[in-house]
Amino acid sequence: MEGVSKIEKPIIGITTFCKQEVNNKHYNKVSCVYMKLVSNAGGTPILIPLMNDLAKASDYIDLIDGLILSGGQDISPHYYSSEDSEHIRDNDPQRDSWELKLFELAFERNIPILGICRGMQLINVARGGTLYQDIMEQYDEDLAHLPDEENKCYTHHDIELADDCSLCNFACCQRIDVNSHHHQAIKDLAADFEVIAKTEGEIVEAIEAVDKDFVVGVQWHPEDLTHLHPCFNELFNLLVNKAGKE
């Protein structure tokens, strides 16, 4: 309508993965919870499809004000100068290269970024860090972070937050129980990041860029725990608020 101003909300791009279904067709997919939490936080969520042409990454970065790197498959060891092993359970080279390009462009432009599970690992790898290809085989056989249950809406272990970090602005408390659905973990931390949460067994559970407005990665799935810890909604609020600032 003429004379009615449009209220623009921060646009948050959310990465997807490609999966073949029973009908042999391939679909771009991601958990619906991401969209719900971004929308509840006052943002406009859009899904970023998996593309073959890396040059198209800039088109999507031009559209968005914030980026969520979603969870999913293992990252190829090729990207952190490690040899392939039997520990790599699932990998999509196309997704790796596409999301690394999206992250690189968003990081350069200081666009707020939130990485979840695989997303945190990708952030670390993109900035020169490395990963344990399997926690139990390469770090500690008694530290299972990939339980048998498929349900992510449960808690598996505690994490301890650093005294002063972005997560401390919303966390329910300094020590909190979280879910866990990963068999890999950060080994060598990227040089321009700091660890802001760990488990009792010293597994890295959250990282933050030291020289960016908001680039945060968490190893757990906060989007699946808001029913137990409503304060996890604030992580998405923080992302949208940062994305809304010029």
N, C-alpha and C positions, 0 to 999 in steps of 0.2 A: 504493500500500500504506500502511496506517495505521502511523504511527510512523516512516516514512521521509521525511526532509526533502527538499524539492525544491531542487536547485541552480539558481539563476537566473543565466543568462548575459546579458550586455548585448545588447539587441536593436538591430540596425542596419538601418534602413530604406534601401532602394536604389531610386532613381527608375527608371522605365521609359519607353519610347517606344512609340507605337502605329504598327503597320505593316500594310499590306494585303498579303496573300500571294496566290499564284496562284489560290487557290480563292475569291478576292474577299472572304474574311473578314478582319477586323482582329484583330490580336493585340497584347497588351502584351508587350514583349520587352526584354531586356538581356543582355549577355554573361554566360555562366555562370561566368566566372572571378571575378567580383565575389563571388558567393556562396561559392565555394571558399575564397578568401583570407580572407573574414570568418570563416567557420567554422573555418579553420585557426588563426586568431588568437584563437579562444575566444569568438567572438560568435555570436549567432543571427541570420542574415540573413532579412529579409522583403522582398518586393517591394511597392513602392507603385504601384498602378495609376494610370493617367491618368484623372482624374475631371473632369466638367464643372462640378460644384458646388464652388466654392472654399471654402464653409463646411465641407466635409468634411475640409479639410486639417488642422484641429485634431484630428480624430479619429485621424489617423495620427501626428501629432506626439505626442499623448498616449500612444501605444503604444511609441514608440521611445526609445532612449537615445543613439543616434547616427544621423547621416544622411550618405549618400553621394549626391551629385549626379553622375549618370553622364554620359558623353559623348553626342554626337549632333549634331542640326541646329544651324544658325545661329540666333542670337537676333535677334528682330525689332528693327530700329533704332529702332522706336517707343519702346522702353524706355530708350534712351540719347540721346533728343532729336536723332536724326540722320535725314536723309532716306533713303528707300528708294533703292536703286540696283540695277544689274544684277549687282552683286557678291554679292547674297544668293542662295545656291544652293539652299537647302532650309530651310524654316521651318514650324513648327507653333505657331500662336498659342495654342492650347489648352495645349500643353506649357509654353510660356513663362509664361503666367499662373499655371498650377498650380504649377510649380516655384518661381516667385518667391514665391508664398504660403507654400509649405512652408519655404523658406529664411527668410523673414521671421519666421515663428513659431519656428523652431528657433533662430535668431539671438537673438531676444528672450529665450528661455529658457536661453540659454547651453548649448545642446545641442552636443556636438562635431560638426563638419561637415567633410567632405572633398569637395572638388569636383575632378572630373577632366575635363580638356580643356574641353568646353562648360561643364561644371560650374564650373570656375574663372572663366570669362568671365561666367557667370550671377551668381556671387557678387559680382564687381566691378560689374556693371551694377546689381544689386539695391541696392548701397550708394552709388550715385551716380557710378560710373566710366563710361568710354566705351570703345568698341572701334574698331580699324581694321576696316572691312568687308572689306577684302582687303589682305593684307600687301604683295603685289607691286605692286598698283596705287596704294596710298595711303601706303606707307612706303619700300620698297626693292624694285625689280624683280628684284634678284639674290638675294633671300632667299626661296627656295621652301620652305615648311614643310608643303606638301601634295604629297608625291611621287606619282608615277604608280602605284607599287605599292599594292595594297590590304592587303597583309600588314602588320600592326602589330608583328609580333614581330621587328623589326629595329631597328638604331640608325641615326639620320640626322644628328645633330649633337650637339655637346657643350653642356653647361650649366655655369655657374659658380655655386656656392652661396655665400650670404652667410656671414660668419664665425660668426655667432651666431643660430640660428633653430631651429625645431622639426625641420626636415628634417636638420639637421646631427647630430641625435641618432642617426640610422640610416644616413645616406648612406655609401656605400662609400668615397668620397673627395670632396674639395671640387669637383673637376671630374669630370664623368661623362658618358658618352654615353647618349643617350635616343632613343626613337622620336619620330615627329612625324606628326600627321595633322590639320592644321588650316590654314585659309587666312585666319583672322581672329586678332586678338591684342589684348591690352589696349593702349589708347592713353593715356587719362587714368586714373590709379589712384584708386580710392575713398579718401576722406580718412582713414578709420580703418583703413587697411591699409598694409603695407610690402612692398616687393619683396624676395624672399629667394632668387631665382634668375633668371639671365638667360642668353641666348646671347651669343656674341661679337658678334653684330650688334645687341645691346641689345633683343632681343625678350624680353618678360617671360615667364618660364617657371614661376614659383611666387610665390604671395603668402600673407600671413598677417595675421590680425586682430591689432591691437596691444593690444586690451583685452578679449579673450576667451580662455578656457582653451584651446580648440583649434578654430580655423576656418582651414583651410588649403586652398589651391587649387593644383593642378599642371597644367601645360598638356600634358604628355605622358601616355602611358598606362602607368603602372607595373605595372598588373595583367597586361600582356602581355609584360613583360620580366623576370619573376622567374627565368626559366630562365637568363638572362644575368647578372642582378644579383640574387642571392638577398636582398640587403639591402633590396630594395623591399618584401619581405614585411613588414618592420618598420614601414612606413608604415601598414599595416592593423592591425598589432599595437598601434601607438600610438593609433590611432583607437578600437579596442576597449577598450584600457586606460583611456583618458580617459572613455569612455562608461560604464565600470563603476564610476567613482568617484562617490559621492553629493555 
